[in-house]
Amino acid sequence: MAKVPRRIGILASGGPAPGINSVISSAALKALDEGLEVVGIFDGFEHLMAGEDVTRVLKVADVSRIHTLGGSILRTSRANPTRSEEDLQRTIRTLRDLGIELLITIGGDGTTYVASRVAEASNGSIRVAHVPKTIDNDIPLPRDRPTFGFETARHVGTGIVLNLIEDARTTGRWYFVGAMGRTAGHLALGIGKACGATLTLIPEEFACRPTSLETISRVLEGAILKRRALGAPHGVAIIAEGISGLLDPEELASVPGVQVKRDSHGHLRLSEIPLETILKRRVQRALAERSDRVTIVDIPLGYELRSAPPIPYDIDYTRTLGFGAVEVLLRPPATPEEAQGGLVCLGPAGRLSVIPFSRLRDPETGRTRVRLVDTSAESYLVARQYMIRLDLQDLSDSGSLAALSAVSNLTAAQFEERFRSTVVKC
């Protein structure tokens, strides 16, 4: 009787990111090479937690040429089986019924947590290798290595914003561009620095003190006036959507048309908080009160980036990660912590590494730790140096203050009083 091959499952969860198909391809080809049967699981954990078999056995012909494609041939969803013990146990039973003892999950910080809980709750019967992906770049990988998909998203986003910069110069208007990034400002800052945006605002620079829509809008208003004092009536501001998470939910809910909701992982649904639109209206209203009119166009940027075809960097990177995920699952664990699996990444010198799930947990919240932008590091300080935004010197130098008050319809004293709070850094 022919030996029944071991089964390995592959699924993608959370938002799309360029390179998912490359991970699926690389992992499936490696697993098939090792004599495993590869099961593609559709829509993340959605059907597993419902006890449903929505899968497909993957062959070489299904995956051999998908590594250059954006999106996910297995689709994806944000279904979260850890919201209840019943959903979690049903997920594990479904995997066992499918004969899957090895599982590769592809996802961000939320999926990392789900993967760790599935591994724990299965009591070793299902070993999980998690491949970290997110265009937010907020998973704490060794040596600040980016999460896959980030470099492609930054590349595509930079091209889009460069076009907006030229349009702003041509038409004499401003653009407020909202960039994805639920908690961290890596994507916004990466795009802004690469394209030379007028300024970029990220949550990390406001996290040290209570903030408000008024604070953020004053920073933008001040940048517009400083840019005008320097002789340019146009510009582009990139605003990280994660700033919404620092604001009082009641203040956001008071804005007409805004609904403050949370997803299955407990995160704010930032896509329903049009921060760039809210700030545009506030800045225009503040300027109009002084008979000053500026054309501002608000543009959300993010969905255009998530399913873009991966650039060569991300293809190279994800082929290694997909291969590595199968290697990790098939080799004997190096430590007791690795027995359940872990997060697959590249360590020093580009060597394959696995981080046990337990080391990724925040000891206070129990959730996956989040990597934030270090505002004391050179990469941020250089980006900040080339932004046009008010600083303390603008308010302390009489010549600069006179130029700014002249373009703002305010006296020097009024200008200083209005904008002094915006130049205080953490």
C-alpha positions in Angstrom: 0.0 0.0 0.0 1.3 3.4 -1.0 2.3 5.6 1.9 -0.1 8.6 2.5 2.0 11.8 2.3 2.0 14.3 5.1 -0.2 17.3 4.5 0.9 20.9 4.9 -1.5 23.8 4.8 -0.9 27.3 3.6 -3.1 30.3 4.3 -2.9 34.1 4.1 -4.7 36.3 6.7 -5.2 40.1 7.2 -4.7 42.8 4.6 -2.9 42.0 1.3 0.8 42.8 0.8 2.9 42.4 -2.3 4.7 39.0 -2.3 2.1 36.8 -0.8 1.9 34.7 -4.0 5.7 34.4 -4.0 5.6 32.9 -0.5 2.8 30.5 -1.5 4.8 29.5 -4.6 8.1 29.0 -2.9 6.7 27.1 0.1 4.5 24.9 -2.1 7.3 24.0 -4.5 9.7 23.2 -1.6 7.0 21.1 0.2 6.2 19.1 -3.0 9.9 18.5 -3.4 9.9 17.0 0.1 7.1 14.7 -0.8 4.4 16.5 1.1 0.8 17.1 -0.1 0.1 20.9 -0.2 -3.3 22.2 0.8 -4.2 25.8 -0.1 -6.6 27.2 2.5 -8.9 29.9 1.1 -9.8 33.1 3.0 -7.5 32.9 5.9 -9.2 31.4 9.0 -12.7 32.3 7.9 -13.8 28.8 6.9 -11.6 26.9 9.3 -13.3 28.6 12.3 -16.7 27.7 10.8 -15.8 24.0 10.4 -15.8 24.2 6.6 -13.4 22.6 4.1 -12.8 25.4 1.6 -9.4 24.2 0.3 -7.5 23.1 -2.8 -4.7 20.7 -3.2 -1.9 22.6 -4.9 0.3 21.1 -7.6 3.4 22.5 -9.4 1.4 23.8 -12.3 -0.7 25.8 -9.8 2.1 27.7 -8.2 5.2 27.7 -10.5 4.6 31.1 -12.1 2.6 33.0 -9.6 5.6 34.6 -7.8 5.5 37.8 -9.8 1.8 38.4 -9.2 0.2 40.7 -6.7 -2.7 39.8 -4.5 -3.2 36.2 -3.2 -4.4 33.2 -5.2 -5.8 31.9 -1.8 -7.5 35.2 -1.1 -7.4 36.5 2.4 -9.6 37.7 5.3 -9.4 39.2 8.7 -11.4 36.4 10.5 -10.0 36.0 14.0 -10.6 32.6 15.7 -9.1 33.8 19.0 -12.1 35.9 19.8 -13.7 32.9 21.4 -12.4 29.5 22.7 -15.1 27.8 20.7 -13.9 29.3 17.4 -10.3 28.5 18.3 -11.1 24.8 19.1 -13.2 24.5 15.9 -10.3 25.8 13.8 -8.0 23.2 15.3 -10.5 20.4 14.8 -11.0 21.5 11.1 -7.3 21.4 10.5 -7.0 18.0 12.1 -10.0 16.7 10.1 -8.2 18.0 6.9 -5.1 15.9 8.0 -3.0 19.1 8.3 -0.2 18.7 10.9 2.0 21.4 9.4 0.7 24.9 8.8 2.2 28.0 7.2 0.4 31.3 8.0 1.2 34.5 6.1 0.1 37.7 7.9 0.8 40.7 10.1 0.9 41.2 13.8 -2.7 40.0 14.3 -2.1 36.8 12.3 1.1 36.3 14.3 -0.9 36.2 17.5 -3.5 33.9 15.9 -0.8 31.5 14.6 0.8 31.4 18.1 -2.6 30.6 19.7 -3.3 27.8 17.2 0.1 26.3 17.8 -0.4 26.4 21.6 -4.0 25.2 21.7 -3.3 22.2 19.4 -0.9 20.8 22.1 1.8 20.1 19.5 -0.4 18.3 17.0 -0.2 21.2 14.6 3.2 22.9 14.1 3.0 26.4 12.7 5.5 28.5 10.8 4.5 32.1 10.4 5.8 34.3 7.6 5.4 38.0 8.6 3.9 40.3 6.0 2.6 43.8 6.2 3.1 47.0 4.3 3.0 48.8 7.7 6.5 47.3 8.5 5.6 47.1 12.2 6.6 43.6 13.1 9.9 43.6 15.2 12.2 41.6 12.9 16.0 41.2 13.5 18.3 44.0 12.4 15.4 46.2 11.4 14.8 44.1 8.4 11.6 45.2 6.7 8.5 43.0 6.5 7.9 41.7 3.1 5.6 43.9 1.0 6.9 47.1 2.6 9.5 47.9 -0.1 7.1 47.4 -2.9 4.4 49.5 -1.2 7.0 52.3 -0.7 8.2 52.0 -4.3 4.7 52.2 -5.8 3.6 54.9 -3.3 6.6 57.0 -4.0 5.8 57.0 -7.7 2.2 58.1 -7.0 3.2 61.0 -4.7 5.9 62.2 -7.1 3.1 62.7 -9.6 1.1 64.6 -7.0 4.1 66.8 -6.2 4.4 67.8 -9.8 0.7 68.4 -10.0 0.8 70.6 -6.9 3.6 72.6 -8.4 1.8 73.0 -11.7 -1.6 74.0 -10.3 -0.4 75.9 -7.2 -2.4 73.6 -4.8 -1.8 71.4 -1.8 -2.3 67.7 -1.4 -3.0 66.0 1.9 -2.2 62.3 1.4 -3.3 59.8 4.0 -0.9 56.8 4.1 -1.7 53.4 5.6 -0.1 52.4 8.9 -2.3 51.3 11.7 0.1 52.0 14.5 3.5 52.9 13.1 4.5 55.6 10.6 7.1 53.5 8.6 5.2 53.6 5.3 4.3 57.3 5.4 7.8 58.3 6.4 9.4 55.9 3.8 7.3 57.4 1.0 7.7 61.0 2.2 11.5 60.7 2.5 11.9 59.0 -0.8 9.8 61.4 -2.8 10.8 64.6 -1.0 7.3 65.4 0.3 6.9 68.9 1.9 6.3 67.2 5.3 5.3 63.9 6.7 3.3 63.4 10.0 3.6 60.1 11.9 2.0 59.0 15.2 5.4 58.4 16.9 6.2 62.1 17.0 3.0 62.9 18.9 2.8 59.9 21.2 4.6 61.6 24.1 1.7 63.9 24.9 -2.1 64.2 24.5 -2.9 65.3 21.0 -6.0 66.5 19.1 -7.3 67.3 15.7 -6.5 71.0 16.5 -2.8 70.1 17.2 -2.4 68.2 13.9 -4.2 70.8 11.8 -2.1 73.6 13.3 1.1 71.8 12.3 -0.3 71.5 8.7 -1.5 75.1 8.7 2.0 76.3 9.9 3.7 74.3 7.2 1.5 75.9 4.5 2.4 79.4 5.7 6.1 78.7 6.1 6.1 77.2 2.5 4.4 80.4 1.3 6.9 82.6 3.1 9.6 80.8 1.3 8.0 81.6 -2.0 6.0 78.5 -2.9 2.2 78.3 -2.7 2.0 74.6 -3.1 3.1 71.4 -1.4 2.3 67.8 -0.4 1.8 66.6 3.1 1.8 62.9 3.9 -0.3 62.0 7.0 0.0 58.5 8.6 -3.4 57.1 9.4 -2.1 55.8 12.7 -2.4 59.3 14.1 -6.1 58.6 14.4 -5.3 56.0 17.1 -3.8 58.8 19.3 -6.9 60.9 19.1 -9.9 60.9 21.5 -12.5 58.5 20.0 -15.2 60.9 21.2 -13.6 63.8 19.3 -13.5 61.6 16.1 -17.0 60.4 16.6 -18.2 64.1 16.8 -17.0 64.7 13.3 -20.0 64.5 10.9 -19.9 61.4 8.8 -17.2 59.6 10.8 -18.0 56.2 12.4 -15.6 54.9 15.0 -15.6 51.1 14.8 -13.2 48.2 15.6 -12.3 45.1 13.6 -12.3 41.5 14.7 -8.8 42.0 16.3 -10.0 45.0 18.3 -8.2 47.5 16.1 -9.8 50.8 15.0 -11.2 50.6 11.5 -9.0 53.4 10.2 -10.4 53.2 6.7 -13.6 54.6 8.1 -11.8 57.6 9.6 -10.8 59.9 6.7 -8.2 61.7 8.6 -6.8 63.6 5.6 -10.3 64.9 4.8 -11.0 65.9 8.3 -7.7 67.8 8.5 -8.2 69.4 5.1 -11.5 70.9 6.2 -10.1 72.2 9.5 -7.1 73.8 7.9 -9.2 75.4 5.1 -11.7 76.7 7.7 -8.9 78.2 9.9 -7.4 80.0 6.9 -10.7 81.2 5.6 -11.4 82.8 8.9 -8.5 85.2 8.1 -9.8 85.6 4.5 -7.1 83.2 3.3 -8.1 80.6 0.8 -5.9 77.6 -0.2 -7.0 74.7 -2.5 -6.3 71.4 -0.7 -7.0 68.0 -2.3 -7.3 65.1 0.1 -6.3 61.6 -1.2 -6.2 58.3 0.8 -3.2 56.2 -0.3 -3.0 52.5 0.6 -5.3 50.2 -1.3 -3.5 50.9 -4.5 -0.3 49.5 -2.9 -1.4 46.3 -1.1 -1.9 44.1 -4.2 0.7 45.6 -6.4 3.1 43.1 -8.2 6.1 42.7 -6.0 9.4 44.4 -7.0 12.5 42.2 -7.3 13.5 42.8 -3.7 10.3 41.4 -2.3 10.3 38.5 -4.8 13.8 37.5 -3.7 12.9 38.0 -0.1 9.7 36.0 -0.1 11.1 33.1 -2.1 13.6 32.7 0.7 11.0 33.0 3.4 8.6 30.5 1.8 11.4 28.0 1.4 12.5 28.7 5.0 9.0 28.1 6.4 9.0 24.5 5.1 12.5 24.0 6.3 11.5 25.1 9.8 8.5 22.8 9.9 10.5 19.8 8.8 13.6 20.1 10.9 13.8 19.0 14.5 13.2 22.0 16.8 16.4 23.5 18.2 14.8 24.4 21.5 11.6 23.4 23.4 10.2 26.8 22.5 10.5 26.0 18.8 8.5 22.8 19.2 5.3 24.6 18.3 6.9 26.5 15.5 7.5 30.3 15.3 8.0 33.3 13.1 10.3 32.7 10.1 12.7 35.5 9.2 16.2 36.3 8.1 18.8 36.9 10.8 22.4 38.0 10.7 24.2 37.6 7.4 20.8 36.7 5.8 20.7 33.4 7.5 17.3 31.7 8.0 16.1 32.2 11.6 13.0 31.3 13.6 11.7 33.4 16.5 9.6 31.4 19.0 6.1 32.9 19.3 6.6 33.5 23.1 9.4 36.0 22.4 7.1 38.1 20.2 4.5 38.8 22.9 4.2 42.1 24.6 4.4 41.2 28.3 1.8 43.8 29.2 -0.8 43.2 26.5 -0.1 39.6 25.6 -0.4 40.6 21.9 2.4 40.7 19.3 4.9 43.5 19.9 4.8 46.4 17.4 7.9 48.0 15.9 7.6 51.8 15.9 9.6 54.5 14.1 12.5 55.5 16.3 12.3 59.3 16.2 15.8 59.5 17.7 17.4 57.5 14.9 19.2 59.1 12.0 16.7 57.8 9.5 14.0 59.9 11.0 16.1 62.9 11.9 17.4 63.2 8.3 13.8 63.0 7.0 12.7 65.7 9.5 15.6 67.9 8.5 14.4 68.1 4.9 10.7 68.8 5.8 9.2 72.3 5.6 7.4 72.8 8.9 7.6 75.4 11.7 10.3 75.0 14.3 11.4 77.0 17.3 13.9 79.0 15.3 11.1 80.4 13.1 9.4 81.8 16.2 12.6 83.1 17.9 14.2 84.8 14.8 12.6 88.2 14.3 13.2 88.1 10.5 11.5 84.7 10.1 8.6 85.7 12.3 8.0 88.9 10.4 8.0 87.0 7.1 5.6 84.4 8.5 3.2 87.0 10.0 3.2 88.9 6.7 1.8 85.9 4.8 -0.7 84.8 7.5 -2.7 87.9 8.1 -1.6 87.8 11.8 0.6 90.0 13.8 3.9 88.5 14.9 2.6 88.2 18.5 -0.6 86.5 17.2 1.4 84.1 15.0 3.7 83.1 17.8 0.8 82.5 20.2 -1.1 80.4 17.6 1.8 78.1 16.6 4.1 77.9 19.6 2.6 74.6 20.8 3.2 73.0 17.4 7.0 73.4 17.5 7.4 71.5 20.9 9.0 68.1 20.2 8.8 65.0 22.3 
